[in-house]
Amino acid sequence: MFTWRGAIIIGIGFVVVGMAYLVLQGDNDQWFDRAGATMLIVLGVAMAFTFSVLLRGSREL
C-alpha cells in the first residue's frame, strides 16, 4: 500500500529535479529558464501535499 513517506519521497524527487534543472542551466548571460524550474518545484510540493491529504482522508495512514 501507499504511505505518507512515499508521497513525501515523490514530492522531494520533483523538487530535487527542479533544483537541478535550475542549477545546471548554465551562466546567467545565457538563456535562463526560471519558469520551468519553478513549475517543477511547485509540482513536487503540490503532489506531496495532495497525495498526503488523499491518503489521510482515505484512512490508510
C-alpha positions in Angstrom: 0.0 0.0 0.0 0.9 3.6 -0.3 2.2 5.5 2.7 2.8 9.1 3.5 6.5 8.5 3.3 6.1 7.5 -0.4 4.1 10.8 -1.0 6.9 12.8 0.6 9.6 11.0 -1.4 7.8 11.6 -4.7 7.4 15.3 -3.9 11.1 15.6 -2.9 12.1 13.9 -6.1 10.3 16.5 -8.2 11.8 19.3 -6.0 15.3 17.9 -6.5 14.8 17.6 -10.3 13.5 21.2 -10.4 16.5 22.5 -8.4 18.9 20.5 -10.6 17.3 21.9 -13.7 17.7 25.4 -12.3 21.3 25.0 -11.3 22.5 23.1 -14.3 21.3 25.5 -17.0 24.5 27.5 -17.3 25.6 31.0 -16.6 23.2 34.0 -16.3 24.3 35.5 -19.6 22.9 32.6 -21.5 19.2 31.7 -21.8 17.8 31.1 -18.3 14.5 29.3 -17.8 13.3 30.1 -14.3 9.7 29.3 -15.1 10.3 25.6 -15.9 12.3 25.1 -12.7 9.7 26.9 -10.6 6.9 24.8 -12.1 8.8 21.6 -11.3 9.4 22.6 -7.7 5.8 23.7 -7.2 4.6 20.5 -8.8 6.6 18.5 -6.3 5.3 20.4 -3.3 1.7 20.1 -4.6 2.0 16.4 -5.4 3.4 15.6 -1.9 0.7 17.7 -0.2 -2.2 16.4 -2.2 -1.1 12.7 -2.0 -0.7 13.0 1.7 -4.2 14.6 2.1 -5.8 11.9 0.0 -4.1 9.1 1.9 -5.1 10.6 5.2 -8.7 11.2 4.0 -9.0 7.6 2.9 -7.9 6.4 6.4 -4.9 4.4 5.0 -2.3 6.2 7.1 
